[in-house]
């Protein structure tokens, strides 16, 4: 049994086994610790903004004024999604009364739990006793991680054994005797495995940061290692055949080791590069044929590339230059280190940030809720208007999507400011010109379809001129015929605008037993087009969700903080 504790056995067996087990078990335990820590953080956040909504008064009681209504942040769908993400499966490892108490603390819908649960301790007492492998989901992940453990152990056995055989101060003069041939050259395999192992651990760490670790993640990491080794073997043997085994154990061959490592780290990068190269139909025309034979070769190569591209149905890459990703650096307040941290949370570009849940971003990153809301609001404005217009609007103090809404749709907005904003929103950008050039697009005058085509600058100028004209739009005004509920937001129009026409139509909506009659009017407004353009921008699920969070927190802070005591809005009404 001396071999069990011998130095060679420790190197080639126990150390690889330890690394393989640690790679999976520690990952699962860290993922569990992340869950527990973020549940506590969710509770800390909800505790700061959780206010029970003012209940609807009973018959004979005084209705609750609208401004005294403060919604509970826990009842927001955005918050509910965050809570469900981190509390899923916790009921399998907690007593029933403890889990109900946890739901009561994190979810406004459970606020009416029985009294005995309300006497229980808070979140720390409830979640701290939960051990990692007490949860069935973590035990299942440990079982499904066994193939990953096996492939990592085998890879490290080969890597350590190869490292022990290589003399760092000498050369490998007899490769066949030393390693048993070049077809499966161990130094090459070891370097490819190290690249694949680094890539697999990157996948696992990223899954932990996003709390997305599952059995599928370990399967993906295992497939990554296997695919990397297969790709490295194929490439190595192709090079070995081209160089007649001169890459095996020689100094020129060692130059290829960084490329083998890169293939191990990103095995699909080479294939993607080849496909992108084939999809470029103009590549065969890059050189001028020097003879008839050369021209025929280029024609056959181009025909083969075109046929393969058609068979693979590759993407249309004509507009790559006009559809570049907008980096996070464009957002005010995000620098290199912040961008790196957001990438760990799955946010890589401005569009990712625009659709992100700011509450979840606050929970999964070290940044405060006000900061994440500001970033998401900036990203939404940048996404809908484009980077160039976003930067121009920011120079005129319009930084977020809600600044744009208030600038154009607020009751305090002025016509001059609306038209100034409209001129920026309809400004021609370089991307518009690139799309026109790459797509060979010509615009038409909507008032004169038979006129000569317009370039993008002329078309945008025409559209802005049209937006400055008076235009009619339709409004839906509620006229109550029955008593309304005392709670909620209700608007009653006592007098229609002077420019309102006769009603075009009327209809009833019955909701929760209340019948409301609506009449549709046509109204003429000089800035109707600009206003509608902004309304289209604001009618977005992500904007609506962010507005709900924004208003919930602002109402929790209180109306007294909205304006200074001596401001015009406080004295005359906001």
C-alpha positions in Angstrom: 0.0 0.0 0.0 3.0 2.3 -0.1 2.1 3.3 -3.6 -1.1 5.0 -2.2 1.0 7.6 -0.3 4.0 7.7 -2.6 5.0 11.0 -4.2 4.3 9.7 -7.8 0.8 8.6 -6.7 0.1 12.0 -5.1 1.2 13.8 -8.3 -0.6 11.6 -10.9 -3.7 10.6 -8.9 -4.6 12.4 -5.7 -3.7 15.9 -6.8 -5.8 15.7 -10.1 -8.7 14.1 -8.1 -8.5 16.9 -5.6 -8.5 19.6 -8.3 -11.5 17.9 -10.1 -13.6 17.6 -6.9 -12.7 21.1 -5.7 -13.7 22.5 -9.1 -17.2 21.2 -8.8 -17.9 21.1 -5.0 -16.5 24.5 -4.3 -18.5 25.9 -7.2 -21.8 24.5 -5.9 -21.0 25.7 -2.3 -20.2 29.2 -3.6 -23.4 29.2 -5.6 -25.3 28.4 -2.4 -23.5 31.1 -0.5 -24.4 33.6 -3.2 -28.1 32.6 -2.9 -28.1 33.1 0.9 -26.3 36.4 0.7 -28.6 37.8 -2.0 -31.7 36.7 -0.2 -30.5 38.8 2.7 -29.8 41.7 0.3 -33.2 41.4 -1.2 -34.8 41.7 2.2 -32.6 44.7 3.1 -33.8 46.4 -0.1 -37.4 45.6 0.3 -37.4 46.6 4.0 -36.2 50.1 3.0 -39.1 50.6 0.5 -41.8 48.3 1.8 -44.9 50.3 2.8 -48.3 48.7 3.1 -50.6 50.2 0.5 -53.4 52.4 1.9 -56.5 50.1 2.0 -59.7 51.2 0.2 -62.0 52.8 2.8 -65.2 51.0 3.7 -68.6 52.5 3.2 -69.0 55.8 5.0 -65.3 56.4 5.4 -63.3 59.2 3.9 -61.5 58.2 0.7 -57.8 58.1 0.8 -56.1 61.1 -1.0 -54.1 60.0 -4.0 -50.8 61.5 -2.8 -51.0 59.5 0.5 -51.1 56.3 -1.5 -47.6 54.7 -1.3 -47.3 51.4 -3.1 -45.2 48.5 -1.6 -42.1 47.8 -3.7 -42.6 44.1 -2.9 -45.8 44.1 -5.0 -43.9 45.2 -8.1 -43.6 42.5 -10.8 -39.9 43.4 -11.1 -39.4 42.7 -7.4 -41.5 39.5 -7.6 -39.2 38.1 -10.3 -36.1 38.8 -8.2 -37.7 37.1 -5.2 -38.8 34.1 -7.1 -35.4 33.6 -8.7 -33.6 33.3 -5.3 -36.3 31.6 -3.2 -37.1 28.8 -5.7 -36.4 25.4 -4.2 -35.9 26.9 -0.7 -39.1 25.3 0.5 -37.5 21.9 0.0 -34.9 22.7 2.7 -36.9 24.8 5.2 -39.8 24.0 7.6 -43.1 25.1 6.2 -43.7 27.8 8.7 -40.2 29.2 8.1 -40.7 29.4 4.4 -44.1 31.1 4.8 -42.4 33.6 7.1 -39.7 34.2 4.5 -42.3 34.8 1.8 -44.1 37.2 4.2 -40.9 39.2 4.5 -40.0 39.3 0.8 -43.4 39.3 -0.9 -46.2 41.8 -0.3 -48.8 39.2 -1.4 -48.0 37.1 1.7 -48.4 40.1 4.2 -51.6 38.6 5.6 -50.0 35.4 7.0 -51.3 34.0 10.3 -50.1 35.7 13.4 -47.9 32.9 14.7 -45.6 33.3 11.7 -45.2 37.0 12.4 -43.6 36.2 15.8 -40.8 34.3 14.1 -37.3 35.8 13.7 -36.2 37.6 10.6 -34.3 36.6 7.4 -30.9 35.8 9.0 -32.4 33.3 11.4 -34.4 31.7 8.6 -31.7 31.2 5.9 -28.5 30.8 7.9 -29.3 27.2 9.0 -29.7 26.0 5.4 -26.7 23.9 4.5 -25.6 23.6 0.9 -26.2 19.8 0.4 -29.4 19.8 2.5 -31.0 21.2 -0.6 -32.0 18.5 -3.2 -31.2 20.7 -6.1 -27.5 21.0 -4.9 -27.2 17.3 -4.4 -28.6 16.7 -7.9 -26.0 19.2 -9.3 -23.2 17.3 -7.5 -24.4 14.1 -9.2 -24.6 15.6 -12.6 -21.1 17.1 -12.2 -19.5 13.6 -12.1 -18.7 13.6 -15.8 -17.1 17.0 -15.4 -15.1 15.7 -12.4 -14.0 12.7 -14.5 -12.8 14.6 -17.6 -11.0 17.2 -15.4 -9.3 14.5 -13.4 -8.1 12.8 -16.6 -6.9 16.0 -18.1 -4.9 17.0 -15.0 -3.4 13.5 -14.8 -2.0 14.0 -18.3 -1.0 17.6 -17.8 0.9 16.8 -14.5 2.6 13.7 -16.0 3.6 15.6 -19.1 5.1 18.4 -17.0 7.1 15.9 -15.0 8.6 14.5 -18.2 9.6 17.7 -19.8 13.1 19.0 -19.1 12.8 22.8 -19.0 16.5 23.2 -19.7 16.9 20.6 -22.4 15.3 19.5 -25.7 13.1 16.6 -26.6 15.4 14.8 -29.1 13.4 11.5 -29.1 9.7 12.4 -29.1 8.6 8.9 -30.0 10.4 7.3 -27.2 9.6 10.0 -24.7 5.8 10.4 -25.4 4.9 7.5 -27.6 4.4 9.3 -30.9 3.2 12.6 -32.3 -0.3 11.8 -33.3 -1.5 12.4 -29.8 1.3 14.6 -28.6 0.9 15.0 -24.8 2.4 18.5 -24.5 -0.1 19.7 -27.1 -2.9 17.9 -25.4 -2.0 19.3 -22.0 -1.9 22.8 -23.3 -5.2 22.4 -25.1 -6.7 20.9 -21.9 -5.4 23.9 -19.8 -7.1 26.3 -22.2 -10.3 24.3 -22.1 -10.2 24.0 -18.3 -9.8 27.8 -18.0 -12.7 28.3 -20.3 -14.9 25.8 -18.4 -14.1 27.5 -15.1 -15.0 30.8 -16.7 -18.4 29.3 -17.6 -18.9 28.1 -14.0 -17.9 31.4 -12.4 -20.1 33.4 -14.7 -23.0 31.1 -13.9 -22.4 31.6 -10.2 -22.3 35.4 -10.6 -25.6 35.3 -12.5 -27.0 32.6 -10.1 -27.5 30.4 -13.2 -25.6 27.3 -12.1 -27.4 24.1 -13.0 -26.8 20.6 -14.2 -26.8 22.0 -17.7 -23.9 24.3 -16.8 -21.7 21.3 -15.9 -22.7 19.5 -19.0 -21.8 22.5 -21.1 -18.4 22.8 -19.3 -17.8 19.1 -19.9 -18.6 19.4 -23.6 -16.4 22.5 -23.8 -13.4 20.4 -22.7 -14.1 17.5 -25.0 -14.7 19.7 -28.0 -11.5 21.7 -27.3 -9.4 18.6 -27.1 -10.9 17.2 -30.3 -10.4 20.5 -32.2 -6.8 20.6 -30.9 -6.0 17.0 -32.0 -7.4 17.7 -35.5 -5.5 20.9 -36.0 -2.3 19.5 -34.6 -2.4 16.5 -36.9 -3.1 18.7 -39.9 0.0 20.7 -39.1 2.0 17.6 -38.5 1.0 16.3 -41.9 1.9 19.6 -43.6 5.3 19.8 -41.9 6.2 16.1 -42.0 6.3 15.8 -38.2 8.7 18.7 -37.9 6.4 20.5 -35.4 6.8 17.6 -32.9 9.1 18.5 -30.1 11.0 21.2 -32.0 11.4 24.9 -31.2 9.3 26.0 -34.2 6.6 23.6 -33.0 6.5 25.3 -29.6 5.5 28.6 -31.3 2.2 27.0 -32.0 1.4 26.3 -28.3 -0.3 29.6 -27.7 -2.6 29.0 -30.6 -3.4 25.5 -29.3 -4.2 27.1 -25.9 -6.5 29.6 -27.6 -8.3 26.8 -29.5 -8.8 25.1 -26.1 -10.2 28.3 -24.7 -12.6 29.1 -27.5 -12.9 26.0 -29.7 -15.7 27.5 -31.9 -13.8 30.7 -32.7 -11.9 29.1 -35.6 -15.0 27.6 -37.1 -16.8 31.0 -36.8 -13.9 32.7 -38.5 -13.9 30.3 -41.4 -17.7 30.6 -41.9 -17.4 34.4 -41.8 -14.6 34.3 -44.4 -16.7 32.0 -46.6 -19.7 34.3 -46.3 -17.8 37.2 -47.8 -18.6 36.7 -51.5 -16.1 39.3 -52.6 -13.0 37.6 -51.2 -12.1 35.8 -54.5 -12.1 39.2 -56.3 -9.5 40.7 -54.0 -6.6 39.7 -56.3 -6.3 40.2 -60.0 -5.9 37.1 -62.1 -2.6 36.9 -63.8 -3.6 34.2 -66.3 -6.5 32.3 -67.6 -5.8 29.4 -65.4 -5.6 31.6 -62.3 -8.9 33.2 -63.3 -10.5 29.8 -63.6 -9.2 28.8 -60.1 -10.6 32.0 -58.6 -14.0 31.3 -60.3 -14.2 27.8 -59.0 -13.2 28.9 -55.5 -15.8 31.7 -55.6 -18.4 29.2 -56.8 -17.5 26.8 -54.0 -17.7 29.5 -51.4 -21.0 30.8 -52.7 -22.5 27.3 -52.8 -21.3 26.5 -49.3 -22.5 29.9 -48.0 -25.9 29.2 -49.6 -26.0 25.7 -48.1 -25.2 27.0 -44.6 -27.6 29.9 -44.9 -25.2 32.4 -43.4 -26.3 35.8 -42.0 -26.5 38.9 -44.1 -23.4 40.9 -43.1 -23.8 43.9 -45.4 -24.8 46.1 -42.5 -22.1 45.1 -40.0 -20.6 48.6 -40.1 -23.9 50.2 -39.4 -25.0 47.9 -36.6 -22.1 47.9 -34.2 -22.6 47.2 -30.6 -22.8 50.3 -28.4 -20.3 49.9 -25.5 -21.3 50.6 -21.9 -18.7 53.4 -21.7 -21.3 55.6 -23.5 -23.4 55.6 -20.3 -22.5 58.4 -17.8 -20.9 56.8 -14.7 -19.6 53.6 -16.2 -15.9 53.2 -16.6 -13.6 50.2 -17.4 -13.8 48.6 -14.0 -17.6 49.1 -13.8 -18.0 47.6 -17.3 -16.0 44.6 -16.2 -18.2 44.1 -13.2 -21.4 44.4 -15.1 -20.1 41.9 -17.7 -20.0 39.4 -14.8 -23.8 40.1 -14.3 -24.5 39.4 -18.0 -24.5 43.0 -19.2 -22.1 43.5 -22.1 -23.6 46.4 -24.1 -26.1 49.2 -23.8 -29.0 47.2 -25.1 -28.4 44.6 -22.4 -28.4 47.3 -19.8 -31.6 48.9 -21.2 -33.6 45.7 -20.7 -32.0 44.8 -17.3 -34.0 44.7 -14.1 -32.5 47.5 -12.0 -33.5 45.7 -8.7 -31.8 42.5 -9.9 -28.8 44.5 -11.0 -28.6 46.1 -7.5 -28.8 42.7 -5.8 -26.3 41.0 -8.1 -23.7 43.8 -8.2 -22.2 46.1 -5.6 -24.0 49.2 -7.0 -26.8 51.0 -5.3 -30.4 51.0 -6.5 -30.5 54.7 -7.5 -27.3 54.2 -9.6 -28.7 51.1 -11.4 -32.0 52.9 -12.1 -30.1 55.9 -13.5 -27.9 53.6 -15.7 -30.9 51.7 -17.0 -32.8 54.9 -17.8 -29.8 56.3 -19.7 -29.4 53.0 -21.6 -33.1 53.0 -22.6 -32.8 56.5 -24.0 -29.6 55.6 -25.8 -31.2 52.5 -27.3 -34.3 54.1 -28.7 -32.7 57.3 -30.1 -29.3 56.0 -31.1 -25.8 56.8 -29.7 -25.3 60.1 -31.7 -28.7 61.6 -30.7 -28.2 60.4 -27.1 -25.0 62.2 -26.7 -26.5 65.4 -28.2 -29.5 65.2 -25.9 -27.2 64.7 -22.9 -25.5 68.0 -23.8 -28.9 69.6 -23.4 -29.5 68.1 -20.0 -31.7 65.2 -21.2 -29.9 62.2 -19.8 -32.6 59.5 -19.3 -35.7 58.2 -20.9 -37.8 60.0 -18.3 -36.1 63.3 -19.0 -37.3 62.9 -22.6 -40.8 62.1 -21.5 -40.9 65.1 -19.2 -39.3 67.4 -21.8 -42.0 66.7 -24.4 -45.1 65.4 -22.6 -45.1 67.3 -19.3 -47.8 70.0 -18.8 -45.0 72.4 -18.1 -43.3 71.7 -21.4 -43.0 74.6 -23.9 -43.5 74.6 -27.6 -40.0 75.9 -28.2 -38.4 73.2 -26.2 -40.5 70.4 -27.8 -39.5 71.5 -31.2 -35.8 71.7 -30.2 -36.0 68.2 -28.9 -37.8 67.1 -32.1 -35.1 68.5 -34.2 -32.5 66.4 -32.4 -34.7 63.2 -32.6 -35.0 63.7 -36.4 -31.4 64.6 -37.0 -29.6 62.6 -39.7 -26.8 60.5 -38.3 -23.8 58.8 -39.9 -25.5 55.4 -39.3 -28.5 56.6 -41.4 -26.2 57.5 -44.2 -24.3 54.2 -43.9 -27.6 52.3 -44.1 -28.6 54.3 -47.2 -25.3 53.6 -48.8 -24.9 49.9 -47.9 -28.5 49.0 -48.6 -28.9 51.2 -51.7 -32.0 52.7 -50.1 -33.8 55.8 -51.5 -36.6 57.5 -49.6 -39.8 58.9 -51.1 -41.7 62.0 -50.4 -44.9 60.8 -48.6 -46.9 63.8 -50.0 -45.6 63.3 -53.5 -44.8 59.6 -54.2 -44.0 60.2 -57.9 -41.3 62.8 -57.1 -37.6 62.1 -57.4 -36.1 59.9 -54.6 -34.6 61.7 -51.6 -31.4 61.0 -49.8 -31.5 60.5 -46.1 -30.6 64.1 -45.2 -33.3 65.5 -47.4 -35.9 62.9 -46.1 -35.1 63.7 -42.4 -35.4 67.4 -43.2 -38.8 66.9 -44.9 -40.1 64.8 -41.9 -39.1 67.4 -39.4 -40.8 70.1 -41.5 -43.9 67.9 -41.5 -43.8 67.4 -37.7 -44.0 71.2 -37.2 -47.3 71.4 -39.0 -50.6 71.3 -37.2 -52.0 67.8 -37.0 -55.1 66.1 -35.6 -55.0 63.3 -33.1 -57.6 61.4 -31.2 -58.2 61.4 -27.5 -60.3 59.1 -25.3 -62.0 61.0 -22.5 -63.8 59.1 -19.6 -67.3 60.4 -18.6 -68.5 58.6 -15.5 -72.1 57.6 -15.3 -71.8 55.4 -12.2 -69.9 55.9 -8.9 -66.3 54.9 -9.0 -64.2 53.1 -6.4 -62.6 55.4 -3.9 -59.1 53.9 -4.3 -56.9 54.1 -7.3 -56.1 56.7 -9.9 -59.1 58.4 -11.5 -59.3 61.3 -13.9 -62.4 63.2 -14.8 -62.5 65.8 -17.5 -65.0 68.6 -16.7 -64.4 70.5 -19.9 -62.8 69.5 -23.2 -60.2 71.8 -25.0 -61.5 74.6 -27.2 -60.1 72.9 -30.3 -62.0 69.7 -29.7 -64.4 68.6 -32.3 -67.7 66.8 -31.9 -67.4 63.2 -30.5 -66.5 60.7 -33.2 -67.6 57.7 -31.2 -68.4 56.5 -27.7 -68.0 53.2 -25.9 -68.2 51.6 -22.5 -65.6 49.7 -20.5 -66.8 47.5 -17.6 -64.0 46.6 -15.1 -64.4 45.2 -11.6 -68.2 45.9 -11.7 -67.7 49.6 -12.6 -69.0 50.9 -16.0 -67.1 53.8 -17.5 -68.3 55.6 -20.6 -65.6 57.0 -23.0 -66.0 59.4 -25.9 -63.5 59.8 -28.6 -62.7 63.4 -29.9 -60.3 64.7 -32.5 -58.0 67.5 -31.3 -55.7 69.7 -33.3 -52.3 70.5 -32.0 -49.2 72.1 -33.5 -46.8 69.6 -31.8 -49.0 66.5 -32.1 -46.4 64.7 -34.3 -43.5 65.3 -31.9 -45.6 64.3 -28.9 -46.7 61.1 -30.6 -43.2 60.1 -31.6 -42.2 60.3 -27.9 -45.3 58.4 -26.8 -44.3 55.6 -29.2 -40.8 55.5 -27.6 -42.3 55.4 -24.1 -44.8 52.6 -24.9 -42.3 49.9 -24.1 -42.5 47.1 -21.5 -39.0 47.8 -20.2 -39.8 51.6 -19.9 -43.1 50.8 -18.2 -41.5 48.5 -15.7 -38.7 51.0 -14.9 -41.3 53.8 -14.5 -43.2 51.7 -11.9 -40.0 51.2 -9.9 -39.2 54.9 -10.3 -42.6 56.1 -9.1 -42.8 53.6 -6.3 -39.5 54.7 -4.8 -40.2 58.4 -5.4 -43.6 58.0 -3.6 -41.8 56.2 -0.7 -39.4 59.1 -0.4 -42.4 61.4 -0.3 -43.9 64.3 -2.2 -42.2 66.8 0.0 -38.9 65.9 -1.6 -40.1 66.5 -5.1 -39.6 70.3 -5.1 -38.2 73.0 -2.9 -40.6 74.7 -0.6 -40.3 78.1 -2.3 -40.4 76.8 -5.9 -43.2 77.7 -8.3 -44.4 74.0 -8.6 -44.8 73.8 -4.8 -46.8 77.1 -4.6 -48.9 76.8 -7.7 -49.0 73.0 -8.1 -46.7 70.7 -10.0 
